[in-house]
Amino acid sequence: MDERTIKILDKCEAMSLLSTKTSSHWSFIKLMLQFPLILTSSVMCILNSFDNNGDSNMKIPNIG
């Protein structure tokens, strides 16, 4: 292989590694932003299932 081909292969390998690291980084950020939304949605669903007619009985939570 000539020198030009080796340089191009090295650049492609570096770009592949950078793309993989970037993808995993933004995937982690996305997960961290979605976790509070899932948690608050579940809590609101449970709070919404409380019976407000004076009884202290709670309905079965419908989380799904």
N, C-alpha and C positions, 0 to 999 in steps of 0.2 A: 504494500500500500504506500502511496506517496504521502508526503507531509501534509498536503491540503486535506486529504481524506481523514487523516488521523486527527487534525485540528477540529474538523467538523464533527467527528464522532465524540471527541471530548466535550465539545460545546453541547451536543445533544444529551450526553450523559448528565452534565451539570444542570441543564434545563429540566431534565426528567426528575432529578433529585429535588430541585427547588420546587417544582410543581407538586410533587408528592408531599413535601413538608408544608407547603402553603395550603393544600387541600386538607390535611389533617388539622392544621391550626384553625382554619375557619370552620371546620366541622365541630371542633371543640367549642368554639365561640357560639355557634348556633345551638349546640346542646345546652350550654350554660344559660342562654337566653330563653330557651323553651322550657326548661325545668321549672322556673317560678310560675310560668303560665299554667302548666299542668297541675302544679301544687295548688295554686289559688283556685283553679277551676274545680278541683276535687273538694276543697274546703267549702267553697260556695255551694256546691251541690249538696253536701252534707248539711250545711246550715239551712239550706232551702227546704230540706226534708223535715225540719222540726215542725211539730204541730203547735199552732198558736191559739188553740181554743181553751187554754187553761190547764190541760193535762200535761204532765211532764213526760208523756210517752213520745218516743221518737219513732218516726216511720223508718222503714228499712231503706237505707241509702241506695239510690239508684245511680251508681257510678259506672259509666260505661262508655 
